């Protein structure tokens, strides 16, 4: 017998079942066996929050024609000609990075910053000699409602000149 009635399993393009990044794991999977001990109201809140984030992320990926792909913790991964695993040093200004590809080309790098105002100079220094990379900042789909902001760095030659942040709205308040 199941712990709770789960909504249909949402998928992010390029994400295999059971291999979701930690930001996208279903709350019941995140807490494991202790899920039965979580009050029903809290379970419902967590599932609604997860659903809002997944829907926002999936819609964003569909709009831009990208899928989750093998990448790196280093946003310089965007500058490579083809997508491949290349572990770099995670910059201080990027947390929870995800790499997005279109075809086999690196297309976008999303990450969470906990205070954009504090890290903006460092991000803009990184961008200074990379005119083909765009930047979008907004409330995002991960840790929405707790002051964290989502950044999207994208290749203009792959995705064009306008890319938005996948805003999940107030329903995606963090439960982690």
N, C-alpha and C positions, 0 to 999 in steps of 0.2 A: 504494500500500500504506500502511495506517495506521501511525502511530508506535506505538500501543499499543491494546490491546483496551479500549475505553471502555465503562463501564456505560451502561445506557439513560439518555438525557439527561433529567435531572430538571428540573422547572420550578417556579418560584415563581408562585403566582397573580398575574396582572397583569404578569408579566415576559415581554417578547417575546424570541424567540431572537436571540442576538447583542447584546441590550441589557441584559444582567445588570449590576447594580452590581458594582463591583470586588470586593466581598466575596464575590460568588457566582460569579465566573468560574471555569470549569474550569481546573485547574492546567496542562493542556497548552496551553490558549489563553493563559494568563498568561505562560508562558515562550516562546511562539512556536516558532520553528524549532529552538531549542536543546533542545527536549524530547527529541530523539533522543540527546542526549549525557548526559542525566540517567540515572544507574544505575537499573536495573529496580526494585530494592528501594525506592529513593527515590520513583520514580514510583508504585509501589503504595501507599506511605504517604500521598503527597499525594492520590491519588485516593480512598483510604479516608477521609481527613480531609475532603476536599471533599464526599464523599457523605454523611457524617454531618452536616455543617453544612446541606447542602441539604435532607436529610430532616427535620431538626429544624425548619428554617425553614418548609418547606412544610407540615409537620404543624401547626405553631403557627398559620400563616395559615388553614388549613382549620378548626381547632378554633374559632377566633375569627371565622370568616366574613369575613376581610379579604383584600384583594389589594394588591400593591404599586401605588402610585399616584403621580401627579405631586405633588410637595410642595415643601418648602423645607428649607434647612439650619437654619432657626430653628424651635424647638419651638412658638413662638407660632402657627405654622401650624395647630395643633390647634384654635385658638379661632375659626377662620374658619368661615363657614356652609357654604361649598362648597369642594371641593378644587380648587386651581388653582396653577400655578407662581408662586411669590412668593419670590424670593431674599431672604433675610434675612442677618443676621450670624450666623455659626456660633458658638455659645457655646463658651467654653474647655472646658466639661465634656462636650461632645458630639463624638464622632468617629465616622465611618462612619454617618451618619444615614440612616435609611430611613423613608419615610412610607407609611402603610397606610390604605386607605380601605375603607369599607363603603358600597356604593352610590356616591353622589357625595360623601358626607360624610367629612371627616377623622376617622379612628378612633384611630390610634395612631402614635407616633413612637418608633422604636427607635434606640439609639445605643450606642456603646462608651465606657466610661470606664476609664481605666487605673488609677485608684485611687479607688474610691468614697468612702472615708473622707476623702480630701483635698478632694473636690468636693461632698460631701453638703451642707454649709452653703449653698453657692451654689445648688444644685438646690432645696433647701427654701425659700430666699428667693424663687426664681422661682415656686415652687408656692404660696407663702403667700396670694396674692390670687386663686388659681384653684381654688376648691373643687370644681369639676367635673372636675378632672384627677387621675387616679390614677397611682401610681408603683410599679413592681415592679423589683427588682434581683436579679440572679443571675449564674451563670457564663455563660449565654448561648450563642449559636451561632457567634459570631465571635471569633477569637483565644482560644478556650477553652484553658485550661491554661497561660497565660502571665501570670496575674495580672489580666488585663483582665476587666471585668464588663460585662454587658449591662444597660442600663436600658430600661424600657418606660414611656412616658408615654401614657396613653390617656384618651379621653373617656368618662366614666361614663354619659352619656346615650346613647351609641352602643353601647358594649361591655358595659355593666353594671358591677358592683362588683368582680368578681374577674377579673384577667388575670394569667397566669403568664409567666415568661420562657421562651423556646424553648431549653432546655438540650440541647446536642448531645453532652454527656458527654466522657469522656476521648478518644474516637476523633477528636475535632475539634481535636486539638492543632494549633496554627498552623504552617503551612509557608511562609508568606509571608515 
